[in-house]
Amino acid sequence: GIYFGWYVVGATFILLFAGFGCAYAFGAFFVPLEQDFSASRAQVSAVFSNAIALVFITGAFSGSLADKIGPRAIAITGALILATGLFACSVAETLPKVTLYFTLGIGLGIGFIYVPSITTVQKWFTTRRGLASGIAVSGVGFGTLVLPSTVGYFLTEYEWRLVFVGLALFTLVVGLPASCAVIANPRMHNPEINQKAFDKNNTSQNRPIEHTATMRQIICSAKFLQFYTATALLSVPIMVPFVHLVPYAHDIGIDKGSAATLLGLIGFGSIIGRLGIGALADRYGRKITLVATFCGIALSFIIWRGANDLQTLILFSLWFGTTYGASIAIMPALLADYFNGPKLSSVVGLQYTSAAFGALLGPIAAGYLFDTKGNYSFALVLSAIVCLIAAVVL
């Protein structure tokens, strides 16, 4: 039959489709929230920034919990929190309440889903790890492709509160069954179980090295510190498009529907990057491929800086999506290459906290620079520079 690891990949795909699709659909809500609450762009940006920052912070302990009690229970909890938070946004009376509910729902929900599920995928594979990881995290790309444009369409027909209710119901219906399939590899506890199937899907003559270093030794190692610093730097600009691309397009005269579609195109490019480049990284080296994606992300911000029409923004969305998606696919696989072992979930979760500060700073800083300078030009150039610095560190 089908190797069970692929079922885990499919379940992770669905969970990330729902979770990140809802999170990145926030860009479609930007203008309605800005108008309904008479808020500045920095204030509206804070809704998304706080939520994504909490996603990465939550990963620090959700990975550790998954190592102790299993990933399935943590993923189920995340799916329930995500649906509850989205529903709460629909009844919020003020922007601070929207910020609170969206932050807790998205932050804790995705935080409990992402690290346990994506780390579980790594533990089911070795030589096909890049491919399996790429397929799993392509759920983020498909979610970004489908949900923001879908939300943008419904926002032209219905009030934003009702659209939040729809998202809550959607995440509950698809997320809860999928989270039940995030099951740890029994081979990690009993090597004799499923050994034949494991060997068939991991065709390497050499057994994977499973490191026994303590968390203190891992955290203090040069490789982990370099990886942590590089991803922390990259996280500053990486979330800016998901918040500010739609209002930027609106500013240059693009209608709401087409503007929301740009987020979907990021998702489409992300699918290409996660599936295509993730597999290439297995062959040509995951580290050098990841460095190349960082440089590609920097180039995308230069493209955005010169965009004054829909066609150029489409080019930006596709290029940014491809390079960004590839980087997300390769990161956990590269971490597993260095730190594979019984503490892998804890290591991945701890590493993802590196993005919390940047996720909190980047979109808000871009909104502040727009509020003070009247355009996004300086913010986009600065974003490209930070990406290149991150590539050098990596």
Contacts in CASP RR format, 6 or more apart in sequence:
PFRMAT RR
TARGET T0000
AUTHOR 0000-0000-0000
METHOD contacts of the structure
MODEL  1
GIYFGWYVVGATFILLFAGFGCAYAFGAFFVPLEQDFSASRAQVSAVFSN
AIALVFITGAFSGSLADKIGPRAIAITGALILATGLFACSVAETLPKVTL
YFTLGIGLGIGFIYVPSITTVQKWFTTRRGLASGIAVSGVGFGTLVLPST
VGYFLTEYEWRLVFVGLALFTLVVGLPASCAVIANPRMHNPEINQKAFDK
NNTSQNRPIEHTATMRQIICSAKFLQFYTATALLSVPIMVPFVHLVPYAH
DIGIDKGSAATLLGLIGFGSIIGRLGIGALADRYGRKITLVATFCGIALS
FIIWRGANDLQTLILFSLWFGTTYGASIAIMPALLADYFNGPKLSSVVGL
QYTSAAFGALLGPIAAGYLFDTKGNYSFALVLSAIVCLIAAVVL
3 124 0 8 1.000
3 197 0 8 1.000
3 198 0 8 1.000
3 200 0 8 1.000
3 201 0 8 1.000
4 124 0 8 1.000
4 183 0 8 1.000
4 194 0 8 1.000
4 197 0 8 1.000
5 121 0 8 1.000
5 124 0 8 1.000
5 125 0 8 1.000
5 132 0 8 1.000
5 185 0 8 1.000
5 201 0 8 1.000
6 132 0 8 1.000
7 181 0 8 1.000
8 117 0 8 1.000
8 120 0 8 1.000
8 121 0 8 1.000
8 124 0 8 1.000
8 181 0 8 1.000
8 182 0 8 1.000
8 183 0 8 1.000
9 121 0 8 1.000
9 124 0 8 1.000
9 132 0 8 1.000
9 135 0 8 1.000
9 136 0 8 1.000
10 135 0 8 1.000
10 136 0 8 1.000
10 178 0 8 1.000
10 181 0 8 1.000
11 117 0 8 1.000
11 178 0 8 1.000
11 179 0 8 1.000
11 180 0 8 1.000
11 181 0 8 1.000
11 182 0 8 1.000
12 117 0 8 1.000
12 118 0 8 1.000
12 120 0 8 1.000
12 121 0 8 1.000
12 136 0 8 1.000
12 137 0 8 1.000
12 139 0 8 1.000
12 178 0 8 1.000
12 182 0 8 1.000
13 135 0 8 1.000
13 136 0 8 1.000
13 138 0 8 1.000
13 139 0 8 1.000
13 142 0 8 1.000
14 139 0 8 1.000
14 174 0 8 1.000
14 175 0 8 1.000
14 178 0 8 1.000
15 75 0 8 1.000
15 79 0 8 1.000
15 113 0 8 1.000
15 117 0 8 1.000
15 175 0 8 1.000
15 178 0 8 1.000
15 179 0 8 1.000
15 182 0 8 1.000
16 113 0 8 1.000
16 114 0 8 1.000
16 117 0 8 1.000
16 118 0 8 1.000
16 136 0 8 1.000
16 137 0 8 1.000
16 139 0 8 1.000
16 140 0 8 1.000
16 143 0 8 1.000
17 139 0 8 1.000
17 140 0 8 1.000
17 141 0 8 1.000
17 142 0 8 1.000
17 143 0 8 1.000
17 146 0 8 1.000
17 174 0 8 1.000
18 79 0 8 1.000
18 82 0 8 1.000
18 143 0 8 1.000
18 170 0 8 1.000
18 171 0 8 1.000
18 174 0 8 1.000
18 175 0 8 1.000
18 178 0 8 1.000
19 82 0 8 1.000
19 106 0 8 1.000
19 109 0 8 1.000
19 110 0 8 1.000
19 113 0 8 1.000
19 143 0 8 1.000
19 171 0 8 1.000
20 110 0 8 1.000
20 139 0 8 1.000
20 140 0 8 1.000
20 141 0 8 1.000
20 143 0 8 1.000
20 144 0 8 1.000
21 140 0 8 1.000
21 141 0 8 1.000
21 143 0 8 1.000
21 144 0 8 1.000
21 146 0 8 1.000
21 147 0 8 1.000
21 148 0 8 1.000
22 82 0 8 1.000
22 86 0 8 1.000
22 106 0 8 1.000
22 147 0 8 1.000
22 167 0 8 1.000
22 170 0 8 1.000
22 171 0 8 1.000
23 48 0 8 1.000
23 51 0 8 1.000
23 52 0 8 1.000
23 55 0 8 1.000
23 106 0 8 1.000
23 110 0 8 1.000
23 242 0 8 1.000
24 143 0 8 1.000
24 144 0 8 1.000
24 147 0 8 1.000
24 148 0 8 1.000
24 242 0 8 1.000
24 263 0 8 1.000
24 266 0 8 1.000
25 147 0 8 1.000
25 148 0 8 1.000
25 150 0 8 1.000
25 151 0 8 1.000
25 152 0 8 1.000
25 167 0 8 1.000
25 263 0 8 1.000
26 47 0 8 1.000
26 48 0 8 1.000
26 51 0 8 1.000
26 102 0 8 1.000
26 242 0 8 1.000
26 243 0 8 1.000
27 48 0 8 1.000
27 148 0 8 1.000
27 242 0 8 1.000
27 243 0 8 1.000
27 245 0 8 1.000
27 246 0 8 1.000
27 260 0 8 1.000
27 263 0 8 1.000
28 148 0 8 1.000
28 149 0 8 1.000
28 151 0 8 1.000
28 152 0 8 1.000
28 155 0 8 1.000
28 246 0 8 1.000
28 256 0 8 1.000
28 260 0 8 1.000
28 263 0 8 1.000
29 151 0 8 1.000
29 155 0 8 1.000
29 160 0 8 1.000
29 163 0 8 1.000
30 44 0 8 1.000
30 243 0 8 1.000
30 246 0 8 1.000
30 247 0 8 1.000
31 246 0 8 1.000
31 247 0 8 1.000
31 250 0 8 1.000
31 256 0 8 1.000
32 155 0 8 1.000
32 160 0 8 1.000
33 39 0 8 1.000
33 44 0 8 1.000
33 47 0 8 1.000
33 95 0 8 1.000
33 98 0 8 1.000
33 160 0 8 1.000
34 40 0 8 1.000
34 41 0 8 1.000
34 44 0 8 1.000
34 247 0 8 1.000
36 160 0 8 1.000
37 44 0 8 1.000
37 94 0 8 1.000
37 95 0 8 1.000
37 98 0 8 1.000
39 95 0 8 1.000
40 367 0 8 1.000
40 371 0 8 1.000
41 244 0 8 1.000
41 247 0 8 1.000
41 367 0 8 1.000
41 370 0 8 1.000
41 371 0 8 1.000
42 364 0 8 1.000
42 367 0 8 1.000
42 368 0 8 1.000
42 371 0 8 1.000
43 95 0 8 1.000
44 95 0 8 1.000
45 243 0 8 1.000
45 244 0 8 1.000
45 363 0 8 1.000
45 364 0 8 1.000
45 366 0 8 1.000
45 367 0 8 1.000
46 99 0 8 1.000
46 363 0 8 1.000
46 364 0 8 1.000
47 95 0 8 1.000
47 98 0 8 1.000
47 99 0 8 1.000
47 102 0 8 1.000
47 103 0 8 1.000
48 102 0 8 1.000
48 239 0 8 1.000
48 242 0 8 1.000
48 243 0 8 1.000
48 363 0 8 1.000
49 239 0 8 1.000
49 243 0 8 1.000
49 359 0 8 1.000
49 360 0 8 1.000
49 361 0 8 1.000
49 362 0 8 1.000
49 363 0 8 1.000
49 364 0 8 1.000
50 99 0 8 1.000
50 102 0 8 1.000
50 103 0 8 1.000
50 360 0 8 1.000
51 102 0 8 1.000
51 103 0 8 1.000
51 105 0 8 1.000
51 106 0 8 1.000
51 107 0 8 1.000
52 106 0 8 1.000
52 107 0 8 1.000
52 239 0 8 1.000
52 355 0 8 1.000
52 359 0 8 1.000
52 360 0 8 1.000
53 356 0 8 1.000
53 357 0 8 1.000
53 358 0 8 1.000
53 359 0 8 1.000
53 360 0 8 1.000
54 103 0 8 1.000
54 104 0 8 1.000
54 106 0 8 1.000
54 107 0 8 1.000
54 108 0 8 1.000
54 111 0 8 1.000
54 356 0 8 1.000
55 106 0 8 1.000
55 107 0 8 1.000
55 109 0 8 1.000
55 110 0 8 1.000
55 111 0 8 1.000
55 114 0 8 1.000
55 352 0 8 1.000
55 356 0 8 1.000
55 359 0 8 1.000
56 111 0 8 1.000
56 235 0 8 1.000
56 352 0 8 1.000
56 353 0 8 1.000
56 354 0 8 1.000
56 355 0 8 1.000
56 356 0 8 1.000
56 359 0 8 1.000
57 353 0 8 1.000
57 356 0 8 1.000
58 107 0 8 1.000
58 108 0 8 1.000
58 109 0 8 1.000
58 110 0 8 1.000
58 111 0 8 1.000
58 112 0 8 1.000
58 115 0 8 1.000
59 111 0 8 1.000
59 112 0 8 1.000
59 114 0 8 1.000
59 115 0 8 1.000
59 349 0 8 1.000
59 350 0 8 1.000
59 352 0 8 1.000
59 353 0 8 1.000
60 349 0 8 1.000
60 350 0 8 1.000
60 352 0 8 1.000
60 353 0 8 1.000
62 74 0 8 1.000
62 111 0 8 1.000
62 112 0 8 1.000
62 114 0 8 1.000
62 115 0 8 1.000
62 116 0 8 1.000
62 349 0 8 1.000
63 74 0 8 1.000
63 115 0 8 1.000
63 116 0 8 1.000
63 119 0 8 1.000
63 345 0 8 1.000
63 346 0 8 1.000
63 348 0 8 1.000
63 349 0 8 1.000
64 345 0 8 1.000
64 346 0 8 1.000
64 349 0 8 1.000
65 74 0 8 1.000
65 116 0 8 1.000
66 74 0 8 1.000
66 115 0 8 1.000
66 116 0 8 1.000
66 119 0 8 1.000
66 120 0 8 1.000
66 345 0 8 1.000
67 342 0 8 1.000
67 343 0 8 1.000
67 345 0 8 1.000
67 346 0 8 1.000
70 116 0 8 1.000
70 184 0 8 1.000
71 116 0 8 1.000
71 117 0 8 1.000
71 119 0 8 1.000
71 120 0 8 1.000
71 182 0 8 1.000
71 183 0 8 1.000
71 184 0 8 1.000
71 345 0 8 1.000
72 179 0 8 1.000
72 180 0 8 1.000
72 181 0 8 1.000
72 182 0 8 1.000
72 183 0 8 1.000
72 184 0 8 1.000
74 112 0 8 1.000
74 113 0 8 1.000
74 116 0 8 1.000
75 112 0 8 1.000
75 113 0 8 1.000
75 116 0 8 1.000
75 117 0 8 1.000
75 179 0 8 1.000
75 182 0 8 1.000
76 176 0 8 1.000
76 179 0 8 1.000
76 180 0 8 1.000
77 109 0 8 1.000
77 112 0 8 1.000
78 108 0 8 1.000
78 109 0 8 1.000
78 110 0 8 1.000
78 111 0 8 1.000
78 112 0 8 1.000
78 113 0 8 1.000
78 179 0 8 1.000
79 109 0 8 1.000
79 113 0 8 1.000
79 171 0 8 1.000
79 172 0 8 1.000
79 175 0 8 1.000
79 176 0 8 1.000
79 178 0 8 1.000
79 179 0 8 1.000
80 172 0 8 1.000
80 176 0 8 1.000
81 104 0 8 1.000
81 105 0 8 1.000
81 108 0 8 1.000
81 109 0 8 1.000
81 112 0 8 1.000
82 105 0 8 1.000
82 106 0 8 1.000
82 108 0 8 1.000
82 109 0 8 1.000
82 110 0 8 1.000
82 113 0 8 1.000
82 171 0 8 1.000
83 168 0 8 1.000
83 169 0 8 1.000
83 171 0 8 1.000
83 172 0 8 1.000
84 105 0 8 1.000
84 168 0 8 1.000
85 101 0 8 1.000
85 102 0 8 1.000
85 104 0 8 1.000
85 105 0 8 1.000
85 106 0 8 1.000
85 168 0 8 1.000
86 102 0 8 1.000
86 105 0 8 1.000
86 106 0 8 1.000
86 164 0 8 1.000
86 165 0 8 1.000
86 166 0 8 1.000
86 167 0 8 1.000
86 168 0 8 1.000
86 171 0 8 1.000
87 164 0 8 1.000
87 165 0 8 1.000
87 168 0 8 1.000
88 101 0 8 1.000
88 104 0 8 1.000
88 105 0 8 1.000
89 98 0 8 1.000
89 101 0 8 1.000
89 102 0 8 1.000
89 161 0 8 1.000
89 164 0 8 1.000
90 161 0 8 1.000
90 162 0 8 1.000
90 164 0 8 1.000
90 165 0 8 1.000
90 168 0 8 1.000
91 161 0 8 1.000
92 98 0 8 1.000
92 100 0 8 1.000
92 101 0 8 1.000
113 179 0 8 1.000
114 352 0 8 1.000
115 345 0 8 1.000
115 348 0 8 1.000
115 349 0 8 1.000
115 352 0 8 1.000
116 182 0 8 1.000
116 345 0 8 1.000
117 136 0 8 1.000
117 179 0 8 1.000
117 182 0 8 1.000
118 133 0 8 1.000
118 136 0 8 1.000
118 137 0 8 1.000
118 332 0 8 1.000
118 348 0 8 1.000
119 332 0 8 1.000
119 344 0 8 1.000
119 345 0 8 1.000
119 348 0 8 1.000
119 349 0 8 1.000
120 182 0 8 1.000
120 183 0 8 1.000
120 184 0 8 1.000
120 185 0 8 1.000
120 345 0 8 1.000
121 132 0 8 1.000
121 133 0 8 1.000
121 136 0 8 1.000
121 332 0 8 1.000
122 129 0 8 1.000
122 132 0 8 1.000
122 133 0 8 1.000
122 332 0 8 1.000
122 333 0 8 1.000
122 336 0 8 1.000
122 340 0 8 1.000
122 344 0 8 1.000
122 348 0 8 1.000
123 184 0 8 1.000
123 185 0 8 1.000
123 188 0 8 1.000
123 344 0 8 1.000
124 132 0 8 1.000
124 185 0 8 1.000
124 198 0 8 1.000
124 201 0 8 1.000
125 131 0 8 1.000
125 132 0 8 1.000
125 133 0 8 1.000
125 201 0 8 1.000
125 202 0 8 1.000
126 202 0 8 1.000
126 204 0 8 1.000
126 208 0 8 1.000
127 202 0 8 1.000
127 203 0 8 1.000
127 204 0 8 1.000
127 282 0 8 1.000
128 201 0 8 1.000
128 202 0 8 1.000
128 282 0 8 1.000
129 282 0 8 1.000
129 333 0 8 1.000
129 336 0 8 1.000
129 337 0 8 1.000
130 278 0 8 1.000
130 279 0 8 1.000
130 281 0 8 1.000
130 282 0 8 1.000
130 286 0 8 1.000
130 329 0 8 1.000
130 330 0 8 1.000
130 333 0 8 1.000
131 278 0 8 1.000
131 279 0 8 1.000
131 282 0 8 1.000
133 278 0 8 1.000
133 329 0 8 1.000
133 330 0 8 1.000
133 332 0 8 1.000
133 333 0 8 1.000
134 274 0 8 1.000
134 275 0 8 1.000
134 276 0 8 1.000
134 278 0 8 1.000
134 279 0 8 1.000
134 329 0 8 1.000
134 333 0 8 1.000
135 274 0 8 1.000
135 275 0 8 1.000
137 274 0 8 1.000
137 325 0 8 1.000
137 328 0 8 1.000
137 329 0 8 1.000
137 332 0 8 1.000
138 270 0 8 1.000
138 271 0 8 1.000
138 274 0 8 1.000
138 275 0 8 1.000
138 329 0 8 1.000
139 271 0 8 1.000
139 274 0 8 1.000
140 267 0 8 1.000
140 270 0 8 1.000
140 274 0 8 1.000
140 325 0 8 1.000
140 328 0 8 1.000
141 266 0 8 1.000
141 267 0 8 1.000
141 268 0 8 1.000
141 269 0 8 1.000
141 270 0 8 1.000
141 271 0 8 1.000
141 274 0 8 1.000
141 321 0 8 1.000
141 325 0 8 1.000
142 267 0 8 1.000
142 271 0 8 1.000
143 267 0 8 1.000
144 263 0 8 1.000
144 264 0 8 1.000
144 266 0 8 1.000
144 267 0 8 1.000
144 270 0 8 1.000
145 264 0 8 1.000
145 265 0 8 1.000
145 266 0 8 1.000
145 267 0 8 1.000
145 268 0 8 1.000
145 269 0 8 1.000
145 270 0 8 1.000
145 271 0 8 1.000
146 264 0 8 1.000
147 167 0 8 1.000
148 260 0 8 1.000
148 261 0 8 1.000
148 263 0 8 1.000
148 264 0 8 1.000
149 257 0 8 1.000
149 260 0 8 1.000
149 261 0 8 1.000
149 263 0 8 1.000
149 264 0 8 1.000
151 163 0 8 1.000
151 167 0 8 1.000
151 260 0 8 1.000
152 256 0 8 1.000
152 257 0 8 1.000
152 260 0 8 1.000
153 257 0 8 1.000
153 260 0 8 1.000
154 163 0 8 1.000
155 163 0 8 1.000
155 256 0 8 1.000
155 260 0 8 1.000
156 256 0 8 1.000
156 257 0 8 1.000
185 194 0 8 1.000
185 198 0 8 1.000
186 193 0 8 1.000
186 194 0 8 1.000
187 193 0 8 1.000
187 194 0 8 1.000
187 195 0 8 1.000
187 198 0 8 1.000
188 342 0 8 1.000
202 208 0 8 1.000
208 340 0 8 1.000
209 340 0 8 1.000
210 340 0 8 1.000
210 341 0 8 1.000
210 342 0 8 1.000
211 218 0 8 1.000
211 339 0 8 1.000
211 340 0 8 1.000
211 341 0 8 1.000
212 341 0 8 1.000
212 342 0 8 1.000
213 221 0 8 1.000
213 339 0 8 1.000
213 343 0 8 1.000
215 343 0 8 1.000
215 346 0 8 1.000
215 347 0 8 1.000
215 350 0 8 1.000
218 224 0 8 1.000
218 339 0 8 1.000
218 343 0 8 1.000
218 347 0 8 1.000
219 225 0 8 1.000
219 350 0 8 1.000
223 338 0 8 1.000
224 338 0 8 1.000
224 339 0 8 1.000
224 347 0 8 1.000
224 351 0 8 1.000
226 393 0 8 1.000
226 394 0 8 1.000
227 334 0 8 1.000
227 335 0 8 1.000
227 338 0 8 1.000
227 351 0 8 1.000
227 394 0 8 1.000
228 351 0 8 1.000
228 354 0 8 1.000
229 354 0 8 1.000
229 393 0 8 1.000
230 294 0 8 1.000
230 390 0 8 1.000
230 391 0 8 1.000
230 393 0 8 1.000
230 394 0 8 1.000
231 331 0 8 1.000
231 351 0 8 1.000
231 354 0 8 1.000
231 355 0 8 1.000
231 390 0 8 1.000
232 354 0 8 1.000
232 355 0 8 1.000
232 357 0 8 1.000
232 358 0 8 1.000
233 386 0 8 1.000
233 387 0 8 1.000
233 389 0 8 1.000
233 390 0 8 1.000
233 393 0 8 1.000
234 294 0 8 1.000
234 297 0 8 1.000
234 327 0 8 1.000
234 355 0 8 1.000
234 386 0 8 1.000
234 387 0 8 1.000
234 390 0 8 1.000
235 354 0 8 1.000
235 355 0 8 1.000
235 356 0 8 1.000
235 357 0 8 1.000
235 358 0 8 1.000
235 359 0 8 1.000
236 357 0 8 1.000
236 358 0 8 1.000
236 361 0 8 1.000
236 362 0 8 1.000
236 365 0 8 1.000
236 383 0 8 1.000
236 386 0 8 1.000
237 297 0 8 1.000
237 301 0 8 1.000
237 362 0 8 1.000
237 382 0 8 1.000
237 383 0 8 1.000
237 384 0 8 1.000
237 386 0 8 1.000
237 387 0 8 1.000
238 297 0 8 1.000
238 324 0 8 1.000
238 355 0 8 1.000
238 359 0 8 1.000
239 358 0 8 1.000
239 359 0 8 1.000
239 362 0 8 1.000
239 363 0 8 1.000
240 362 0 8 1.000
240 363 0 8 1.000
240 366 0 8 1.000
240 379 0 8 1.000
240 380 0 8 1.000
240 383 0 8 1.000
241 266 0 8 1.000
241 304 0 8 1.000
241 316 0 8 1.000
241 317 0 8 1.000
241 320 0 8 1.000
242 263 0 8 1.000
242 266 0 8 1.000
242 363 0 8 1.000
243 363 0 8 1.000
243 366 0 8 1.000
244 363 0 8 1.000
244 366 0 8 1.000
244 367 0 8 1.000
244 370 0 8 1.000
244 376 0 8 1.000
244 379 0 8 1.000
245 259 0 8 1.000
245 262 0 8 1.000
245 263 0 8 1.000
245 266 0 8 1.000
245 304 0 8 1.000
245 313 0 8 1.000
245 317 0 8 1.000
246 256 0 8 1.000
246 259 0 8 1.000
246 260 0 8 1.000
246 262 0 8 1.000
246 263 0 8 1.000
248 304 0 8 1.000
248 313 0 8 1.000
248 376 0 8 1.000
249 258 0 8 1.000
249 259 0 8 1.000
249 262 0 8 1.000
249 310 0 8 1.000
249 313 0 8 1.000
250 256 0 8 1.000
250 259 0 8 1.000
252 307 0 8 1.000
252 308 0 8 1.000
252 309 0 8 1.000
254 310 0 8 1.000
254 313 0 8 1.000
258 310 0 8 1.000
262 313 0 8 1.000
262 314 0 8 1.000
262 317 0 8 1.000
263 317 0 8 1.000
264 317 0 8 1.000
265 314 0 8 1.000
265 317 0 8 1.000
265 318 0 8 1.000
265 321 0 8 1.000
266 317 0 8 1.000
266 318 0 8 1.000
266 320 0 8 1.000
266 321 0 8 1.000
266 324 0 8 1.000
267 321 0 8 1.000
268 318 0 8 1.000
268 321 0 8 1.000
269 317 0 8 1.000
269 318 0 8 1.000
269 321 0 8 1.000
269 322 0 8 1.000
269 325 0 8 1.000
270 321 0 8 1.000
270 322 0 8 1.000
270 324 0 8 1.000
270 325 0 8 1.000
270 328 0 8 1.000
272 321 0 8 1.000
272 322 0 8 1.000
273 321 0 8 1.000
273 322 0 8 1.000
273 323 0 8 1.000
273 325 0 8 1.000
273 326 0 8 1.000
273 329 0 8 1.000
274 325 0 8 1.000
274 326 0 8 1.000
274 328 0 8 1.000
274 329 0 8 1.000
275 329 0 8 1.000
276 326 0 8 1.000
277 289 0 8 1.000
277 293 0 8 1.000
277 322 0 8 1.000
277 325 0 8 1.000
277 326 0 8 1.000
277 329 0 8 1.000
277 330 0 8 1.000
278 289 0 8 1.000
278 326 0 8 1.000
278 329 0 8 1.000
278 330 0 8 1.000
278 333 0 8 1.000
280 289 0 8 1.000
281 289 0 8 1.000
281 290 0 8 1.000
281 326 0 8 1.000
281 329 0 8 1.000
281 330 0 8 1.000
281 333 0 8 1.000
286 330 0 8 1.000
286 333 0 8 1.000
286 334 0 8 1.000
286 337 0 8 1.000
287 334 0 8 1.000
287 394 0 8 1.000
289 326 0 8 1.000
289 330 0 8 1.000
290 327 0 8 1.000
290 330 0 8 1.000
290 331 0 8 1.000
290 334 0 8 1.000
290 394 0 8 1.000
291 391 0 8 1.000
291 394 0 8 1.000
293 323 0 8 1.000
293 324 0 8 1.000
293 325 0 8 1.000
293 326 0 8 1.000
293 327 0 8 1.000
293 330 0 8 1.000
294 327 0 8 1.000
294 387 0 8 1.000
294 388 0 8 1.000
294 390 0 8 1.000
294 391 0 8 1.000
294 394 0 8 1.000
295 387 0 8 1.000
295 388 0 8 1.000
295 391 0 8 1.000
296 319 0 8 1.000
296 323 0 8 1.000
296 387 0 8 1.000
297 320 0 8 1.000
297 323 0 8 1.000
297 324 0 8 1.000
297 327 0 8 1.000
297 387 0 8 1.000
298 383 0 8 1.000
298 384 0 8 1.000
298 385 0 8 1.000
298 387 0 8 1.000
298 388 0 8 1.000
298 391 0 8 1.000
299 319 0 8 1.000
299 323 0 8 1.000
299 384 0 8 1.000
300 316 0 8 1.000
300 319 0 8 1.000
300 320 0 8 1.000
300 321 0 8 1.000
300 323 0 8 1.000
300 324 0 8 1.000
301 320 0 8 1.000
301 380 0 8 1.000
301 381 0 8 1.000
301 383 0 8 1.000
301 384 0 8 1.000
301 387 0 8 1.000
302 380 0 8 1.000
302 381 0 8 1.000
302 384 0 8 1.000
303 312 0 8 1.000
303 315 0 8 1.000
303 316 0 8 1.000
303 319 0 8 1.000
303 320 0 8 1.000
304 313 0 8 1.000
304 316 0 8 1.000
304 320 0 8 1.000
304 380 0 8 1.000
305 377 0 8 1.000
305 380 0 8 1.000
305 381 0 8 1.000
305 384 0 8 1.000
306 312 0 8 1.000
307 313 0 8 1.000
307 315 0 8 1.000
307 316 0 8 1.000
331 351 0 8 1.000
332 348 0 8 1.000
335 344 0 8 1.000
335 347 0 8 1.000
335 348 0 8 1.000
335 351 0 8 1.000
336 344 0 8 1.000
336 348 0 8 1.000
339 347 0 8 1.000
365 379 0 8 1.000
366 376 0 8 1.000
366 379 0 8 1.000
366 383 0 8 1.000
367 379 0 8 1.000
369 376 0 8 1.000
369 378 0 8 1.000
369 379 0 8 1.000
370 376 0 8 1.000
370 379 0 8 1.000
END
